[in-house]
Amino acid sequence: MKVGILGSTGRVGKLLIDDILSDETCTLSALHVNKKITRNDLGEDVLITNDLFSLCEASEVIIDFSAPKATEELLSMCIDKKQIKPLVIATTGLSPHQQNLLLEVSKIMPILYASNTSLGVAVLNRLVYLASKSLSDFDIEIVEQHHRNKVDSPSGTALSLAKTAASARNLDLEKVRISGRDGNIGKRTKDEIAVMALRGGDIVGKHTVGFYNDGEFIELNHTATSRNTFSKGAIKAASWLVNQKKGLYSISDCLGF
């Protein structure tokens, strides 16, 4: 499997290069870069380019750990130049327009979108749905923690978990979600789902989904201790996606649930 990377100079992108080079199931085919990349272990066959079309041409699947604007440019190029290529997109902070564009492109090619490519988070998402549906009278509070340099808030993973919790109760997340409390705001409403963000240090990522009731509570936690969790999960997702038909998929689809 020939893999191209968009976002190859980012935190996860750099790890993704290492993991692909050491993986026996795939080959690094191309890197998209906007600045010089200083590595001498890539081999002569790896294409280094700032052209998205060339990136796709050289690859059987693209893994995208970039920024929303770059993801939008990739999706637009696929439509404009009819470049049908499986895409694993792990970029967070997509705008409504970019999310709609992703959905449109998935009608002509296979796309796996994941705000978090950790396999553990996929299982957590499943557990959140079960808990939210079963514990319908419990209050739901979500807290996510990340490093000081993360630019979007709350995290895409926290929002995905909140959406799962809301859908299990047939709620519209945009109508019940709050992201902060300050002052004399009154008591908590029954259906609200709080999504709070903490930023500091070099925290890779921690998500806690709590279900609270009188006399008892349950907290479901996932902690990422290494960003390789995300790169290795993305490789697994790419290996699965290359054999799928057009459509929009998730990590849960990749795991079979």
TITILUM-133260 format. One line per 8 residues: number of its first residue (from 1); their letters; for each residue x, y negated, z negated of N, C-alpha, C, O. Coordinates in steps of 0.001 Angstrom, whole numbers, always signed. Atoms other than C-alpha are relative to their C-alpha. Last residue first. Example, Ala and Ser with C-alpha at 12.3 -4.5 7.8 and 13.67 -1.06 7.14 Angstrom:
<pts>
2) sa) -820 +1190 +60 +13670 +1060 -7140 -770 -1090 -730 -261 -2198 -899 ~ +890 +1190 +0 +12300 +4500 -7800 +900 -1200 +0 +1936 -1181 -665;
</pts>
This chain:
<pts>
257) fglcdsis) +1173 +225 +822 -18900 +1868 -15055 -490 -1437 +143 -1480 -1816 -482 ~ +1097 -945 -178 -16380 +3486 -12735 -1166 -179 -943 -1913 +769 -1179 ~ -74 -1036 +1041 -13130 +1850 -13813 -1154 +982 +52 -1151 +1989 -657 ~ -1252 -730 -194 -12836 -140 -10562 +120 +1157 -986 +646 +2217 -645 ~ +202 -867 -1174 -16485 -1136 -10826 +1224 +875 +224 +1112 +2063 +527 ~ +884 -1084 +440 -15799 -2448 -14353 -285 +963 +1137 -326 +2175 +921 ~ -862 -1002 +614 -12876 -4456 -12966 -840 +1185 -486 -384 +2328 -434 ~ -589 +414 +1274 -15398 -6273 -10799 +940 +1102 -491 +1002 +2185 +91;
249) ylgkkqnv) -196 -1018 +1017 -16612 -6057 -7202 +628 -604 -1259 +1091 -1744 -1262 ~ -642 +632 +1151 -18044 -8348 -4537 +37 +998 -1147 -1000 +1508 -1570 ~ +823 +204 +1189 -18805 -6677 -1236 +815 -655 -1101 +2033 -805 -997 ~ +203 +1399 +335 -17241 -5286 +1934 -939 -129 -1201 -1816 +708 -1410 ~ +659 +762 -1049 -16418 -1588 +1819 -139 -1454 -445 +186 -1796 -1581 ~ +1397 +375 +174 -13917 -66 -592 -530 -763 +1221 +236 -1331 +2000 ~ +852 -1067 -540 -10696 +1896 -9 -1487 -329 -82 -2326 +542 +148 ~ -338 -209 -1415 -8317 -1056 -406 -869 +1073 +649 -933 +1153 +1876;
241) lwsaakia) +758 +866 -905 -10130 -1987 -3637 +264 +289 +1472 -632 +120 +2300 ~ +1386 -452 -143 -8897 +952 -5742 -712 -770 +1110 -1471 -181 +1880 ~ -53 -1374 -510 -5199 +327 -5256 -1393 +560 +229 -1622 +1326 +1166 ~ -325 +72 -1424 -5833 -3410 -5687 +20 +1390 +624 -471 +1576 +1738 ~ +1181 +495 -701 -7577 -2866 -9037 +230 -33 +1505 -655 +334 +2278 ~ +985 -1088 +22 -4712 -722 -10324 -1253 -410 +775 -1813 +386 +1529 ~ -503 -1014 -934 -2260 -3409 -9236 -964 +1177 +73 -1243 +1691 +1156 ~ +257 +493 -1352 -4369 -6067 -10973 +485 +995 +1048 -165 +1167 +2079;
233) gksftnrs) +1424 -176 -270 -4403 -4065 -14214 -355 -433 +1408 -1197 +186 +2058 ~ +202 -1429 -235 -620 -3847 -14075 -1471 +315 +267 -1787 +1188 +1076 ~ -611 -372 -1278 -341 -7609 -13652 -229 +1478 +319 -544 +1823 +1458 ~ +775 +545 -1113 -2840 -8413 -16410 +570 +430 +1355 -184 +754 +2272 ~ +1343 -573 +63 -1391 -6161 -19104 -809 -438 +1214 -1540 +357 +1804 ~ -40 -1166 -880 +2031 -7296 -17950 -1319 +759 -24 -1638 +1503 +903 ~ +668 +330 -1259 +1039 -10577 -19592 +91 +1125 +1016 -611 +1102 +2027 ~ -930 +180 -1117 +1984 -9024 -22939 -792 -326 +1262 -1865 +237 +1482;
225) tathnlei) -1307 +292 +578 +352 -8938 -26388 +1062 -203 +1081 +2183 -620 +788 ~ -1048 -302 -970 -3220 -9145 -25135 +1337 -424 -595 +1513 -1582 -974 ~ -1196 +830 +40 -5673 -9027 -28020 +987 +484 +1050 +1360 +1657 +1072 ~ -1039 -456 -927 -9225 -7745 -27761 +1157 -977 -74 +961 -2190 +0 ~ -1214 +767 -315 -11680 -7990 -30607 +814 +643 +1109 +892 +1867 +1224 ~ -723 -763 -1008 -15269 -6946 -31332 +1179 -841 +478 +1002 -1983 +902 ~ -854 +784 -885 -16647 -8391 -34552 +770 +934 +925 +1448 +1857 +474 ~ -948 -793 -793 -19630 -6870 -36352 +808 -956 +856 +255 -1878 +1456;
217) fegdnyfg) -404 +513 -1304 -21646 -8527 -39112 +998 +948 +643 +1676 +1724 -31 ~ -986 -772 -752 -23627 -7601 -42189 +420 -747 +1269 -307 -1608 +1765 ~ -475 -1216 +665 -25891 -8849 -44980 +1031 +799 +761 +1618 +1723 +198 ~ +34 +32 +1456 -27885 -11378 -42977 +484 +1343 -542 -89 +2386 -229 ~ +1361 -69 +534 -26785 -11132 -39355 +62 -84 -1519 +1149 -29 -2095 ~ +167 +313 +1417 -23682 -11910 -37306 -1470 +25 -408 -2327 -556 +259 ~ +1451 -144 +130 -22482 -10473 -33993 -318 -66 -1491 +72 +814 -2258 ~ +589 -366 +1281 -18941 -11625 -33230 -1518 +38 +60 -2150 -790 +717;
209) vthkgvid) +1449 +161 -167 -17084 -11597 -29927 -645 +512 -1275 -582 +1704 -1577 ~ +822 -599 +1045 -13362 -12165 -30462 -1461 -312 +284 -1842 -1474 +422 ~ +1438 +282 -87 -10965 -12829 -27612 -735 +772 -1083 -541 +1976 -1252 ~ +784 -755 +971 -7181 -13100 -27839 -1454 -433 +113 -1759 -1624 +174 ~ +1452 +29 -106 -4760 -14150 -25125 -663 +862 -1057 -295 +2022 -1245 ~ +328 -521 -1331 -1055 -14555 -24462 -1502 -15 +216 -1973 -433 +1274 ~ +999 -1067 +59 -554 -16777 -27517 -361 +441 +1414 -811 -376 +2218 ~ -155 -806 -1204 +2593 -18843 -26889 -975 +1170 +28 -663 +2221 +588;
201) ggrlamva) -1123 -922 -95 +2007 -21674 -29341 +47 +740 +1316 -252 +179 +2370 ~ -1208 +230 +766 -1426 -23215 -29550 +1068 +1033 +257 +772 +2183 +581 ~ -1204 +76 -820 -4919 -23528 -28121 +1214 -249 -886 +1195 -1127 -1749 ~ -1159 +419 +780 -8224 -22503 -29718 +1227 +40 +911 +1373 +955 +1722 ~ -1351 -209 -507 -11471 -22327 -27730 +1039 -539 -968 +895 -1644 -1490 ~ -979 +939 +525 -15075 -21869 -28902 +1412 +353 +468 +1734 +1528 +647 ~ -1267 -431 -594 -17970 -20215 -27084 +1051 -1049 -367 +1063 -2145 +194 ~ -1117 +933 +101 -21195 -20455 -29083 +1242 +614 +626 +1546 +1787 +408;
193) iedktrkg) -1242 -774 -34 -24241 -18524 -27950 +1149 -1003 +19 +1312 -1760 +976 ~ -1239 +617 -470 -27561 -20137 -28834 +1182 +951 -106 +1271 +1760 -1030 ~ -583 -581 -1211 -30637 -17931 -29010 +1368 -552 +378 +2003 -27 +1292 ~ -3 -1459 -55 -31836 -18467 -32577 +794 +545 +1181 +1562 +1494 +1025 ~ +1204 -532 -641 -30867 -22107 -33000 +143 +1501 +210 +1256 +2027 +229 ~ -245 -770 -1204 -28202 -23029 -35542 -1315 +511 +588 -2177 +1005 -139 ~ -327 -1420 +123 -29249 -25572 -38072 +160 +664 +1359 -296 +161 +2386 ~ +1123 -860 +313 -29033 -29299 -37548 +398 +1464 -16 +1530 +1818 +312;
185) ingdrgsi) +650 -473 -1226 -26387 -31286 -35714 -1219 +876 -267 -1878 +1319 +674 ~ +1261 -542 +515 -25145 -33428 -38599 -872 +453 +1170 -1765 -268 +1616 ~ +987 +878 +600 -21613 -33926 -37302 -1252 +728 -478 -1280 +1956 -565 ~ -589 +1128 +713 -19584 -31848 -34873 -1128 -862 -556 -2061 -1212 +166 ~ +927 +481 +1018 -20137 -28496 -33190 +682 -1117 -772 +1835 -984 -1182 ~ -541 +780 +1102 -18495 -27360 -29973 -1091 -412 -970 -2260 -504 -596 ~ -1456 -123 +59 -18832 -25245 -26861 +623 -858 -1090 +1834 -1082 -1096 ~ -582 +1221 +540 -22552 -24507 -26737 +1503 +217 -151 +1958 +1345 -341;
177) rvkeldln) -1405 +97 +409 -24245 -21925 -24517 +324 -1360 -591 -120 -2390 -83 ~ -189 -345 +1420 -28028 -21402 -24545 +1431 -180 -478 +1688 -96 -1679 ~ +1006 +627 +852 -29262 -23005 -21322 +245 +242 -1478 -284 -482 -2321 ~ -148 +1451 -93 -26181 -22286 -19206 -995 -739 -886 -773 -1902 -1221 ~ -1129 +474 +809 -26203 -18696 -20450 +115 -1512 +16 +424 -2113 -1013 ~ -802 +775 -929 -29686 -17991 -19095 +1126 -647 -798 +876 -1515 -1633 ~ -145 +1429 +239 -31069 -15311 -21413 +841 -636 +1104 +1709 +16 +1684 ~ +797 +711 -1018 -32372 -11836 -20569 -3 -1518 -238 -1030 -2180 -90;
169) rasaatka) +1220 +485 +675 -30953 -10437 -23835 -903 -786 +947 -1832 -1466 +510 ~ +553 -1136 +747 -28262 -8272 -22191 -1290 -376 -723 -2103 +488 -1051 ~ +791 -812 -936 -27761 -11135 -19727 -618 +1201 -692 -1695 +1652 -303 ~ +1267 +662 -320 -26705 -13442 -22559 -867 +866 +897 -2076 +964 +684 ~ +832 -5 +1204 -24054 -11086 -23929 -1365 -609 +273 -2383 -111 -207 ~ +431 -1377 +243 -22664 -10477 -20442 -938 +75 -1203 -1976 +735 -1155 ~ +1016 -293 -1020 -22569 -14195 -19713 -544 +1406 -167 -1743 +1639 -10 ~ +1229 +695 +401 -20760 -14796 -22993 -1128 +280 +986 -2278 +467 +590;
161) lslatgsp) +549 -727 +1142 -18182 -12149 -22125 -1306 -624 -465 -2253 +81 -813 ~ +523 -1268 -522 -17659 -13742 -18718 -622 +826 -1112 -1683 +1422 -924 ~ +1253 +309 -694 -17330 -17183 -20321 -631 +1269 +575 -1853 +1419 +555 ~ +1005 +306 +1018 -14742 -15863 -22758 -1351 -293 +639 -2389 +130 +131 ~ +369 -1251 +662 -12807 -14270 -19891 -1082 -226 -1047 -2038 +544 -1133 ~ +922 -718 -873 -12862 -17462 -17860 -463 +1301 -618 -1603 +1720 -421 ~ -611 -898 -976 -11277 -19226 -20793 -1065 +663 +857 -2212 +822 +441 ~ -490 -1265 +545 -13082 -22092 -22486 +534 +905 +1108 +342 +631 +2293;
153) sdvknrhh) +602 -337 +1288 -11311 -24192 -21468 -1520 -126 +93 -2022 -1088 +675 ~ +1462 -64 -19 -9024 -24502 -18465 -530 +476 -1354 +105 +1277 -2040 ~ +634 +1261 -396 -5421 -25799 -18621 -1526 +48 -12 -2159 -997 -157 ~ +1169 -387 -795 -3569 -23122 -20568 -849 -1238 +284 -1161 -2010 -622 ~ -65 +490 -1377 -270 -24650 -21682 -1192 +387 +862 -1257 -3 +2027 ~ +208 +1448 -80 -773 -24399 -25460 -70 -522 +1430 -585 -1616 +1657 ~ -1198 +826 +142 -1148 -20628 -25405 -298 -1472 +285 -1324 -1804 +880 ~ -1022 -79 -1035 -4541 -18961 -25740 +1148 -963 -303 +1071 -1784 -1217;
145) qevieidf) -1255 +667 +353 -7239 -18157 -28301 +1020 +207 +1115 +1209 +1325 +1593 ~ -1153 -424 -795 -10879 -17299 -27624 +1214 -828 -371 +1100 -2011 -691 ~ -1194 +834 +181 -13772 -17405 -30078 +1112 +556 +877 +1396 +1754 +847 ~ -1191 -460 -716 -17270 -16099 -29324 +1145 -995 -217 +970 -2204 -62 ~ -1028 +1033 -20 -20290 -16405 -31622 +1251 +584 +659 +1675 +1691 +326 ~ -1202 -301 -782 -23490 -14369 -31254 +930 -1213 +11 +520 -2315 +376 ~ -567 +1196 -633 -26246 -14424 -33899 +1302 +376 +706 +2063 +1210 +215 ~ -1278 +483 +502 -27856 -11028 -34560 +423 -1264 +755 +195 -1387 +1959;
137) dslsksal) +241 +1047 +990 -31570 -10411 -33960 +1296 -609 -558 +1244 -1505 -1400 ~ +660 +1167 -615 -31039 -8513 -30668 -270 -1139 -990 -460 -2280 -568 ~ +96 +854 +1190 -28511 -6096 -32116 -644 -1327 +385 -30 -2388 +270 ~ +451 -792 +1148 -28994 -3342 -29505 -250 -852 -1240 -1164 -577 -2018 ~ +1331 -556 -265 -28842 -5587 -26452 -560 +719 -1223 -1746 +606 -1534 ~ +943 +1101 -151 -25949 -7697 -27682 -1421 +504 +190 -2367 -56 -362 ~ +249 +602 +1307 -24051 -4660 -28954 -1048 -1104 +94 -1931 -1197 -759 ~ +697 -964 +862 -24387 -2704 -25698 -361 -629 -1345 -1480 -459 -1830;
129) yvlrnlva) +1352 -175 -546 -23468 -5699 -23525 -823 +915 -909 -1971 +613 -1234 ~ +750 +1218 +297 -20507 -6538 -25759 -1431 +119 +506 -2367 -286 -184 ~ +425 -84 +1397 -19278 -2934 -25581 -838 -1215 -401 -1791 -1089 -1170 ~ +1028 -1044 +80 -19169 -3066 -21781 -562 +103 -1417 -1772 +230 -1604 ~ +1187 +556 -645 -17287 -6349 -21838 -1169 +977 -65 -2315 +589 -292 ~ +606 +935 +944 -14816 -4867 -24312 -1294 -575 +570 -2289 -694 -145 ~ +702 -837 +981 -14201 -1984 -21892 -693 -882 -1042 -1822 -604 -1445 ~ +1130 -596 -710 -13373 -4450 -19128 -821 +880 -936 -2051 +878 -890;
121) vglstnsa) +1064 +1009 -29 -11234 -6405 -21596 -1223 +528 +736 -2352 +188 +384 ~ +621 +63 +1319 -9202 -3248 -22246 -1127 -1004 -60 -2139 -759 -716 ~ +954 -1108 +57 -8557 -2768 -18528 -719 +12 -1349 -1882 +404 -1433 ~ -300 -985 +1034 -6959 -6198 -18430 -1071 +1086 -5 -2265 +790 +24 ~ -215 -1306 -621 -7611 -7951 -15117 +438 +1066 -997 +853 +2153 -597 ~ -1008 -680 +801 -9174 -11014 -16762 +158 +1406 +572 -808 +2169 +601 ~ -609 +1070 +794 -11254 -13581 -14882 +1084 +561 -908 +1909 -181 -1441 ~ -108 -272 +1438 -11813 -10725 -12459 +652 -1189 -678 +1777 -1562 -343;
113) ylipmiks) -272 +1200 +799 -12970 -10936 -8866 +8 +375 -1474 -903 +1037 -1971 ~ +154 -305 +1421 -12632 -7898 -6624 +385 -1260 -759 +1535 -1698 -730 ~ -656 +887 +963 -13268 -8833 -3019 -265 +516 -1409 -1405 +802 -1775 ~ +35 -395 +1416 -14080 -6496 -131 +790 -967 -874 +1951 -1264 -593 ~ -1192 -740 +388 -14743 -8269 +3185 -75 +384 -1481 -834 -224 -2236 ~ -697 -491 -1181 -17556 -9876 +5194 +1240 +826 -347 +1848 +1423 +541 ~ +971 -591 -925 -20198 -10579 +2558 +664 +559 +1251 +37 +1288 +2019 ~ +186 -1412 +352 -17456 -11090 -36 -1035 +691 +890 -1157 +1916 +863;
105) velllnqq) -1064 -772 -629 -16575 -14324 +1777 -160 +1493 -290 +196 +2330 +539 ~ +217 -28 -1445 -19947 -15818 +842 +1042 +867 +703 +706 +1652 +1589 ~ +1144 -872 -262 -19595 -14878 -2840 -258 +132 +1496 -565 +1223 +1977 ~ -440 -1373 +262 -16125 -16403 -3020 -1116 +993 +320 -875 +2040 +920 ~ -844 -358 -1141 -17451 -19581 -1427 +486 +1436 -137 +493 +2191 +835 ~ +911 -279 -1116 -20214 -19716 -4048 +773 +416 +1246 +340 +1301 +1984 ~ +666 -1269 +304 -17629 -19409 -6825 -959 +392 +1114 -1051 +1565 +1474 ~ -974 -1052 -264 -15559 -22147 -5196 -574 +1375 -305 -262 +2344 +387;
97) hpslgtta) -202 -89 -1450 -18563 -24466 -5057 +949 +1141 +343 +696 +1898 +1280 ~ +1176 -635 -602 -19462 -23691 -8693 +140 +151 +1515 -252 +1176 +2073 ~ +1174 +872 +19 -15866 -24573 -9665 -1205 +751 +569 -1028 +1797 +1194 ~ +612 +288 -1288 -13289 -21850 -10353 -1240 -877 -177 -2029 -669 -1099 ~ +341 +1415 -113 -11483 -22147 -13701 -595 -378 +1338 -521 -1542 +1732 ~ +1080 +464 +859 -9770 -18767 -13499 -264 -1483 +236 +515 -2169 +897 ~ -106 +1423 +326 -7736 -17150 -10724 -1194 -415 -851 -2330 -61 -534 ~ -17 +107 +1460 -7782 -13349 -10853 +190 -1448 -442 +561 -1708 -1587;
89) ivlpkiqk) -111 +1393 +424 -8717 -12664 -7232 -132 -82 -1520 -1157 +295 -2089 ~ +165 -57 +1452 -8045 -9199 -5819 +256 -1409 -511 +1389 -1889 -469 ~ -571 +1014 +882 -8611 -9629 -2086 -298 +335 -1458 -1452 +556 -1823 ~ +408 -163 +1406 -9154 -6955 +573 +730 -1002 -887 +1943 -1178 -774 ~ -1034 -586 +838 -8404 -8472 +4019 -534 +184 -1425 -1127 -746 -1972 ~ +700 -928 +889 -10536 -9573 +6937 +1039 +777 -806 +1770 +1602 -257 ~ -1038 -859 +577 -8820 -12606 +8473 -654 +898 -1049 -825 +497 -2200 ~ +530 -1375 -25 -11574 -14138 +10570 +1062 +1020 -451 +1257 +2067 +166;
81) kdicmsll) -841 -777 -916 -9485 -17287 +11094 -391 +1472 +53 +323 +2304 +611 ~ -326 +753 -1214 -11992 -19748 +9631 +752 +846 +1023 +505 +740 +2224 ~ +1193 +249 -801 -13496 -17335 +7112 +370 -622 +1340 -78 -158 +2389 ~ +537 -1306 -381 -10240 -15943 +5748 -1237 -155 +879 -1435 +608 +1825 ~ -796 -512 -1102 -8754 -19449 +5793 -542 +1329 +500 -592 +1567 +1706 ~ +376 +762 -1187 -11596 -20754 +3638 +760 +493 +1228 +191 +599 +2314 ~ +1327 -436 -411 -11040 -17997 +1085 -446 -698 +1279 -1020 -71 +2169 ~ -95 -1382 -469 -7307 -18679 +891 -1348 +477 +535 -1418 +1049 +1623;
73) eetakpas) -662 +49 -1302 -7811 -22450 +658 +130 +1402 +603 -22 +1577 +1812 ~ +952 +555 -968 -10331 -21972 -2166 +602 -30 +1405 -76 +310 +2375 ~ +970 -1059 -263 -7886 -19726 -4019 -1031 -462 +1025 -1397 +291 +1927 ~ -672 -970 -863 -5199 -22393 -3659 -925 +1158 +354 -924 +1637 +1488 ~ -138 +595 -1335 -7525 -25065 -5042 +632 +977 +968 +201 +1078 +2116 ~ +1268 +69 -738 -8591 -22859 -7977 +128 -557 +1414 -496 -34 +2337 ~ +818 +1080 +542 -4980 -22095 -9009 -1265 -116 +846 -1271 +316 +1998 ~ -441 +1356 -320 -2931 -18939 -8434 -824 -1040 -738 -1085 -900 -1932;
65) fdiivesa) -83 +590 +1335 -3041 -15314 -9575 +468 -1444 +182 +1559 -1798 -264 ~ -30 +1456 +176 -4216 -13871 -6252 -41 -381 -1473 -1075 -250 -2129 ~ +304 +246 +1408 -3480 -10277 -5254 +244 -1475 -271 +1321 -2000 +13 ~ -567 +1190 +634 -3715 -9710 -1498 -423 -38 -1467 -1589 +183 -1793 ~ +854 +529 +1062 -4225 -6328 +170 +724 -1195 -619 +1951 -1213 -718 ~ +1221 -801 -49 -2859 -4686 +3323 -997 -448 -1058 -2194 -190 -935 ~ +425 -782 +1169 -210 -7358 +3778 -1270 +802 +271 -2070 +465 +1144 ~ -1073 -899 +421 +1901 -9042 +6465 -446 +1010 -1060 +332 +1878 -1454;
57) eclsfldn) -437 -829 -1118 -1011 -10658 +8290 +1012 +1051 -431 +1037 +2154 +116 ~ +1001 -1043 -231 -2455 -11909 +5004 +433 +965 +1100 +249 +2176 +980 ~ +73 -834 +1206 +676 -13825 +4012 -947 +1168 +221 -617 +2313 -89 ~ -1145 -903 -80 +1069 -15085 +7590 +36 +943 -1196 +380 +2117 -1058 ~ +295 -961 -1066 -2437 -16564 +7445 +1126 +1024 +115 +861 +2219 +249 ~ +934 -1014 +499 -1709 -18157 +4084 -329 +1053 +1047 -487 +2230 +722 ~ +1136 -85 -914 +1383 -20016 +5300 -913 +1153 -420 -480 +2304 -470 ~ +996 +917 +563 +3884 -21040 +2628 -1237 -50 +869 -2062 -956 +744;
49) tilvdegl) +647 +956 -886 +6049 -18014 +3346 -880 -967 -774 -1286 -688 -1902 ~ +209 +1134 +896 +8414 -15425 +1887 -499 -1159 +844 +211 -1625 +1736 ~ +224 +1299 -630 +8130 -12147 +3783 -236 -1056 -1074 -1075 -873 -1955 ~ +1044 +797 +649 +9621 -9153 +1979 -84 -1371 +659 +896 -2114 +701 ~ +1302 -214 -640 +11545 -6847 +4347 -1123 -838 -604 -2220 -873 -47 ~ +127 +751 -1247 +14991 -8176 +3425 -1378 +101 +633 -1743 -749 +1445 ~ -224 -783 -1204 +14815 -7025 -174 -287 -814 +1247 -1028 -1796 +1205 ~ +1242 -230 -731 +13261 -8695 -3182 +185 +893 +1218 -749 +1591 +1612;
41) dnrtikkn) +334 -1417 +91 +16163 -8412 -5630 -1227 +372 +823 -1781 +1457 +648 ~ -809 -717 -979 +17908 -11721 -4926 -286 +1496 +3 +489 +2281 +548 ~ -130 -1413 +339 +15423 -14032 -6589 +821 +670 +1090 +680 +354 +2271 ~ -1391 -410 +243 +15301 -17829 -6661 +47 +1427 -517 +132 +1661 -1722 ~ +14 -1059 +1000 +12009 -18856 -5073 +1411 +557 -134 +2037 +924 +861 ~ -1011 -1031 -170 +12029 -22210 -3309 -89 +1017 -1125 -231 +655 -2294 ~ -1334 +474 +338 +8785 -24131 -3544 +959 +1169 +90 +530 +2319 +183 ~ -48 +1414 -399 +5260 -23797 -2202 +1333 -640 -355 +1578 -1807 -49;
33) vhlasltc) -670 +933 +905 +5338 -19994 -2272 -82 -1409 +565 -106 -1603 +1780 ~ +335 +1374 -397 +3223 -17203 -807 +625 -940 -1031 +361 -825 -2228 ~ +232 +944 +1095 +4957 -13866 -1255 -366 -1350 +598 +279 -1821 +1535 ~ -89 +1434 -266 +4833 -10953 +1175 -299 -809 -1254 -1085 -404 -2111 ~ -124 +341 -1416 +5170 -7157 +1486 +228 -1488 +238 +979 -1861 +1140 ~ +135 +1445 -91 +5792 -5799 -2014 +260 -418 +1440 +1353 -205 +1964 ~ -1192 +697 -469 +5266 -2062 -1715 -278 -1492 +43 -1354 -1907 +473 ~ +172 +1181 -834 +2779 +159 -3518 +1348 -637 +337 +2377 -341 -272;
25) tedslidd) +1205 -82 -828 +2254 +3548 -5167 -149 -1178 +947 -1032 -1162 +1805 ~ -194 -920 -1126 +5769 +4020 -6558 -1192 +39 +951 -1093 +610 +2037 ~ +1154 -888 -148 +5599 +939 -8790 +163 +859 +1250 +454 +341 +2328 ~ -276 -1239 +741 +8910 -647 -9837 -1126 +1026 +123 -1059 +2099 -477 ~ -1296 -537 -411 +8870 -3416 -7213 +313 +1330 -688 +1041 +2159 -141 ~ +161 -593 -1327 +5147 -3910 -7837 +1311 +638 +458 +1308 +1731 +1025 ~ +784 -1226 +136 +5712 -4402 -11575 -221 +680 +1343 -228 +1909 +1417 ~ -791 -1050 +654 +8531 -6896 -11050 -755 +1328 -40 -185 +2383 +240;
17) illkgvrg) -1085 -370 -911 +6545 -8982 -8545 +803 +1167 -584 +1058 +2159 +99 ~ +609 -834 -1027 +3506 -8916 -10827 +1045 +465 +1019 +1022 +1610 +1469 ~ +58 -1353 +547 +5624 -10236 -13679 -564 +973 +1025 -156 +2132 +1090 ~ -1379 -471 +126 +6495 -13324 -11624 +43 +1426 -544 +850 +2238 -90 ~ -531 -307 -1318 +2853 -13753 -10609 +1412 +549 -51 +1734 +1500 +662 ~ +363 -1383 -318 +1699 -13528 -14221 +573 +401 +1351 +968 +1551 +1537 ~ -384 -899 +1089 +3583 -16643 -15296 -291 +1464 +335 +581 +2324 +213 ~ +649 +224 +1289 +3285 -18426 -11968 +427 +1033 -1035 +1204 +1941 -740;
9) tsgligvk) -939 +695 +891 +5778 -18309 -9088 -615 -319 -1361 +32 -951 -2197 ~ -1139 -848 +373 +3935 -15628 -7097 +1001 -673 -926 +1866 +1 -1486 ~ -278 +385 +1383 +624 -17476 -7038 +1204 +738 -549 +1255 +1064 -1735 ~ +225 +1444 +41 -629 -15683 -3931 +126 -430 -1454 -544 +126 -2324 ~ +341 +720 +1232 +905 -12220 -3728 -181 -1480 +284 +679 -2119 +890 ~ -438 +1383 -54 +969 -9775 -823 -478 -729 -1237 -1523 -392 -1794 ~ +657 +1024 +815 +745 -6016 -1366 +623 -1364 +233 +1845 -1507 +184 ~ -801 +1217 -139 +1547 -3283 +1164 -739 -1163 -658 -1820 -1554 -218;
1) m) +848 +1195 +0 +0 +0 +0 +879 -1239 +0 +1670 -1441 -921;
</pts>
